[in-house]
Amino acid sequence: MNEYLTVKWLHILSSTLLFGTGIGSAFYLLVSTLRRDARVVAGAARIVVVADWMFTATTVVFQPLSGWYLAHLSGMPLSTPWIAWSLLLYAVAVACWLPVVWLQVRLRDLAGEAARHGTALPPTYDRYFRAWVALGFPAFFAFVAIFYLMTAKPS
C-alpha cells in the first residue's frame, strides 16, 4: 500500500473513532441521565470521561495533522473550497468540544457525589447537562457536514 492510501486509511479510521465515540458518549450519558438514578449516571459519566480522553482527545489532534498531510501528498492547497470549509467546521466542532470536556468532568463529579450520598442529581447537574446537550448539536452537524465534504469533495 502506498503512503497516500495508508494515511487516508488512518484518517478515515480516526474520523470514525472520533465520530463514533462522540455518538456513543452522547447516547450513554443521555440515556443514563433520563433515568435520573445518580448511581447509573455516575457510572456512565465515568466511562464517558475516560472514552473522551482515550479516543476523542487523540483523534482531535490526529485528524487535522493527517488531513494536512493528505492535502500535502495530493498537492491540494488548504484553500481548496471543500478543505477550507472542512477546516472551518472542524474548528466549530472542536470549539464546542472543549467546554464539553469540562462539563463532562463536572457531570461525572456531581453524579458521583449524589450517588455516594444517596441523593438526587442536583440542579447544577441539570444546568450543566443542558449546556452539554446544546453544545453537542452544532458539533454533531459540523461533523456530518465534514463527512459529506470529505466524500463528495464539491468544488
C-alpha positions as CSV (number, residue, x, y, z in Angstrom):
1,M,0.0,0.0,0.0
2,N,1.4,3.4,-0.9
3,E,1.9,6.3,1.6
4,Y,-1.2,8.2,0.5
5,L,-3.5,5.3,0.9
6,T,-2.1,4.4,4.3
7,V,-2.5,8.0,5.6
8,K,-6.0,8.1,4.0
9,W,-7.0,4.9,5.8
10,L,-5.7,6.2,9.1
11,H,-7.5,9.5,8.6
12,I,-10.8,7.7,7.9
13,L,-10.3,5.3,10.8
14,S,-9.5,8.2,13.1
15,S,-12.6,10.2,11.9
16,T,-14.7,7.1,12.6
17,L,-13.3,6.7,16.1
18,L,-13.9,10.5,16.7
19,F,-17.5,10.5,15.5
20,G,-18.4,7.1,17.0
21,T,-17.0,8.0,20.4
22,G,-19.0,11.2,20.3
23,I,-22.2,9.5,19.4
24,G,-21.7,6.7,21.9
25,S,-20.8,9.0,24.7
26,A,-23.8,11.2,24.0
27,F,-26.2,8.2,23.9
28,Y,-24.9,6.7,27.2
29,L,-24.9,10.0,29.1
30,L,-28.3,11.0,27.7
31,V,-30.0,7.6,28.5
32,S,-28.5,7.4,32.0
33,T,-29.4,11.0,32.8
34,L,-33.0,10.4,31.7
35,R,-33.2,7.5,34.2
36,R,-32.4,10.0,37.0
37,D,-30.6,7.4,39.1
38,A,-27.4,9.0,40.3
39,R,-25.6,5.7,40.6
40,V,-26.3,4.9,36.9
41,V,-25.4,8.4,35.8
42,A,-22.1,8.3,37.8
43,G,-21.1,5.0,36.2
44,A,-21.9,6.2,32.7
45,A,-20.3,9.6,33.2
46,R,-17.0,7.9,34.4
47,I,-16.9,5.9,31.2
48,V,-17.7,8.8,29.0
49,V,-14.9,10.9,30.5
50,V,-12.4,8.0,30.0
51,A,-13.5,7.5,26.4
52,D,-13.3,11.2,25.7
53,W,-9.7,11.3,26.8
54,M,-8.7,8.0,25.2
55,F,-10.4,8.4,21.8
56,T,-11.7,11.9,21.3
57,A,-8.7,13.8,22.5
58,T,-6.2,11.7,20.5
59,T,-8.3,11.8,17.3
60,V,-9.0,15.5,17.7
61,V,-5.2,16.0,17.3
62,F,-4.7,13.4,14.7
63,Q,-7.4,14.5,12.3
64,P,-6.1,17.9,11.2
65,L,-2.5,16.5,11.1
66,S,-3.4,13.6,8.8
67,G,-5.8,15.8,6.8
68,W,-3.0,18.3,6.2
69,Y,-0.6,15.5,5.3
70,L,-3.1,14.1,2.8
71,A,-3.6,17.6,1.2
72,H,0.2,17.9,1.0
73,L,0.7,14.4,-0.5
74,S,-2.0,15.1,-3.1
75,G,-0.8,18.6,-3.9
76,M,-4.1,20.3,-2.9
77,P,-3.9,23.6,-1.2
78,L,-5.7,24.1,2.1
79,S,-7.7,26.9,0.3
80,T,-9.5,24.3,-1.8
81,P,-13.1,25.1,-1.0
82,W,-14.2,21.8,0.4
83,I,-11.0,21.6,2.5
84,A,-11.4,25.2,3.8
85,W,-15.0,24.5,4.7
86,S,-14.0,21.3,6.5
87,L,-11.4,23.1,8.5
88,L,-13.8,25.8,9.5
89,L,-16.5,23.2,10.5
90,Y,-13.8,21.3,12.4
91,A,-12.9,24.4,14.3
92,V,-16.5,24.9,15.2
93,A,-16.8,21.3,16.4
94,V,-13.6,21.5,18.5
95,A,-14.7,24.8,19.9
96,C,-17.9,23.0,21.1
97,W,-16.0,20.0,22.4
98,L,-13.5,21.9,24.6
99,P,-16.2,23.2,27.1
100,V,-17.9,19.7,26.8
101,V,-14.8,18.1,28.3
102,W,-15.0,20.4,31.3
103,L,-18.8,19.8,31.6
104,Q,-18.4,16.0,31.4
105,V,-15.9,16.1,34.2
106,R,-18.3,18.2,36.3
107,L,-21.3,16.0,35.4
108,R,-19.2,12.9,36.5
109,D,-18.2,14.6,39.8
110,L,-21.8,15.8,40.6
111,A,-23.3,12.4,39.8
112,G,-20.6,10.6,41.8
113,E,-21.2,12.9,44.8
114,A,-25.0,12.4,44.6
115,A,-24.5,8.6,44.3
116,R,-22.2,8.5,47.4
117,H,-24.7,10.4,49.5
118,G,-27.8,8.7,48.1
119,T,-29.3,11.9,46.9
120,A,-30.9,13.1,43.7
121,L,-28.9,14.8,41.0
122,P,-28.6,18.4,42.0
123,P,-30.0,21.3,39.9
124,T,-26.4,22.2,38.9
125,Y,-26.2,18.8,37.2
126,D,-29.3,19.6,35.1
127,R,-27.9,23.1,34.1
128,Y,-24.6,21.6,33.0
129,F,-26.3,18.8,31.2
130,R,-28.4,21.2,29.2
131,A,-25.3,23.1,28.2
132,W,-23.6,19.8,27.3
133,V,-26.6,18.9,25.0
134,A,-26.7,22.3,23.5
135,L,-23.0,22.1,22.5
136,G,-23.5,18.7,21.1
137,F,-25.9,19.7,18.4
138,P,-23.6,22.1,16.4
139,A,-20.7,19.7,16.8
140,F,-22.7,16.8,15.5
141,F,-24.0,18.7,12.5
142,A,-20.5,20.1,11.8
143,F,-19.1,16.5,11.7
144,V,-21.9,15.3,9.4
145,A,-21.1,18.2,7.1
146,I,-17.4,17.3,7.2
147,F,-18.1,13.7,6.3
148,Y,-20.1,15.0,3.3
149,L,-17.3,17.3,2.2
150,M,-14.7,14.6,2.6
151,T,-16.6,12.2,0.4
152,A,-18.3,14.5,-2.2
153,K,-15.4,17.0,-2.4
154,P,-17.7,19.6,-4.1
155,S,-16.0,22.4,-6.0
